[in-house]
Every structure is written in C-alpha cells, then in structure tokens.
Amino acid sequence: MMQTMNNQIKAARIIAVILAVCCLLTVTAFAAESGDVAGAVESTWVAASGQIKSVVNNVVFPAIDLILAIAFFAKVGMAYFDFRKSGHLEWTPPAILFACLVFTLTAPLYIWTIIGV
C-alpha cells in the first residue's frame, strides 16, 4: 500500500511540473488591437508564403521524387524477375509509380498557380 501511494505522489508531482512548464511556456497570441483575426492570418500567410514555396520546391518535392524513383525502379526489377519466373508481365504497378513520378516531377510548375501562391 505504501508503494502505490509513493507512485501516486510521484505521478502527481510529475504532472504538476509538466503543467507548470506548459503554463510558463505558453504565449498568448493577439491578432491585432482591433481583433481582426482574418487580417492577422492573411498577413502572416503573405509573409510566409515565399518561404513555404521555397521549402516545398527544394525539399518536399525532391524527397517525394526520390522515394517514388526508388520504388519505381524496385518495382520494375521485381516485375522483370516475376516475368522471368512466370512468363507474365504485370505492368500496372510500375505504370502507376511512373505516372506518380511524372506528376510530382512536374508539380512545381503548376501547383502554385492552382493554390494561388
């Protein structure tokens, strides 16, 4: 009984410390003196949209392209070995991966026009 009480006291202390740290580290966000939340969000979006576009073009799309290229070549290799084993070529999975790869390779050219950035 004493052991469970000590565990409960330790858990209560840990929770109290976590709550205290959360309260100390939270920052109140003010939209503006007029309370215009939409204007604050719009101005933040305008300021950050260039950085978001740069990160997505230079990091996200190349990472997705790399993953899809590796998956495509692996699937083509597996399809070749399956063809040698069974004599039937399953071309649908490599075709889907190739279409996705082409889509993500060309996406930076038109995606920002669609989104409006």
C-alpha positions as CSV (number, residue, x, y, z in Angstrom):
1,M,0.0,0.0,0.0
2,M,2.8,2.4,0.8
3,Q,4.5,1.6,-2.5
4,T,1.4,2.5,-4.6
5,M,0.9,5.7,-2.6
6,N,4.6,6.7,-3.3
7,N,4.0,6.0,-7.0
8,Q,0.8,8.1,-7.0
9,I,2.7,11.0,-5.3
10,K,5.5,10.8,-7.8
11,A,3.0,10.8,-10.7
12,A,1.2,13.8,-9.2
13,R,4.4,15.7,-8.9
14,I,5.4,14.9,-12.5
15,I,2.0,16.1,-13.8
16,A,2.2,19.2,-11.7
17,V,5.7,20.0,-13.1
18,I,4.5,19.4,-16.6
19,L,1.5,21.6,-16.2
20,A,3.6,24.4,-14.6
21,V,6.1,24.3,-17.5
22,C,3.3,24.4,-20.0
23,C,1.8,27.4,-18.3
24,L,5.1,29.2,-18.2
25,L,5.9,28.5,-21.9
26,T,2.6,29.3,-23.5
27,V,2.4,32.6,-25.3
28,T,-0.8,34.5,-25.8
29,A,-1.3,35.4,-29.4
30,F,-3.0,38.7,-30.2
31,A,-4.5,39.2,-33.7
32,A,-4.4,43.0,-33.5
33,E,-5.8,45.7,-31.4
34,S,-9.0,45.7,-33.4
35,G,-9.4,41.9,-33.0
36,D,-9.1,41.2,-36.7
37,V,-8.0,37.6,-36.8
38,A,-8.5,37.2,-40.5
39,G,-6.2,40.1,-41.2
40,A,-3.5,38.7,-38.9
41,V,-3.7,35.3,-40.6
42,E,-3.6,36.8,-44.1
43,S,-0.6,39.0,-43.3
44,T,1.2,36.0,-41.8
45,W,0.4,33.9,-44.9
46,V,1.7,36.6,-47.2
47,A,4.9,36.9,-45.3
48,A,5.5,33.1,-45.1
49,S,4.2,32.0,-48.5
50,G,7.5,32.6,-50.2
51,Q,9.4,30.6,-47.6
52,I,6.8,27.8,-47.8
53,K,7.1,27.7,-51.6
54,S,10.8,27.6,-51.4
55,V,10.9,24.8,-48.8
56,V,8.3,22.7,-50.7
57,N,10.1,23.2,-54.1
58,N,13.6,22.5,-52.7
59,V,12.9,19.9,-50.0
60,V,9.5,18.2,-50.1
61,F,9.1,17.6,-53.9
62,P,12.7,16.2,-54.3
63,A,12.2,13.9,-51.3
64,I,8.9,12.6,-52.8
65,D,10.6,12.2,-56.2
66,L,13.5,10.3,-54.7
67,I,11.1,7.9,-52.8
68,L,9.0,7.4,-55.9
69,A,12.0,6.8,-58.2
70,I,13.4,4.2,-55.8
71,A,10.0,2.5,-55.6
72,F,9.6,2.6,-59.4
73,F,13.0,1.0,-60.2
74,A,12.4,-1.6,-57.5
75,K,9.0,-2.4,-58.9
76,V,10.4,-2.6,-62.4
77,G,13.1,-5.0,-61.2
78,M,10.6,-7.2,-59.3
79,A,8.3,-7.2,-62.4
80,Y,11.2,-8.4,-64.5
81,F,12.0,-11.2,-62.2
82,D,8.3,-12.2,-62.0
83,F,8.2,-12.2,-65.8
84,R,11.2,-14.5,-65.9
85,K,9.6,-16.8,-63.4
86,S,6.0,-16.9,-64.6
87,G,6.2,-15.6,-68.2
88,H,3.5,-12.9,-67.4
89,L,4.4,-9.2,-67.2
90,E,2.5,-7.3,-64.6
91,W,2.9,-3.7,-65.9
92,T,0.2,-1.9,-63.8
93,P,2.2,-1.2,-60.6
94,P,5.3,0.2,-62.5
95,A,3.0,2.3,-64.7
96,I,1.2,3.8,-61.6
97,L,4.5,4.6,-60.0
98,F,5.8,6.1,-63.2
99,A,2.7,8.3,-63.5
100,C,3.1,9.4,-59.9
101,L,6.7,10.2,-60.5
102,V,6.0,12.3,-63.6
103,F,3.2,14.1,-61.7
104,T,5.5,15.0,-58.8
105,L,8.4,16.0,-61.1
106,T,6.2,18.4,-62.9
107,A,4.1,19.6,-60.0
108,P,6.2,22.6,-59.0
109,L,5.5,24.1,-62.5
110,Y,1.7,24.3,-61.9
111,I,0.8,23.6,-58.3
112,W,1.5,27.2,-57.1
113,T,-0.8,28.6,-59.8
114,I,-3.6,26.2,-58.7
115,I,-3.1,27.1,-55.0
116,G,-2.8,30.8,-55.8
117,V,0.6,31.5,-54.2
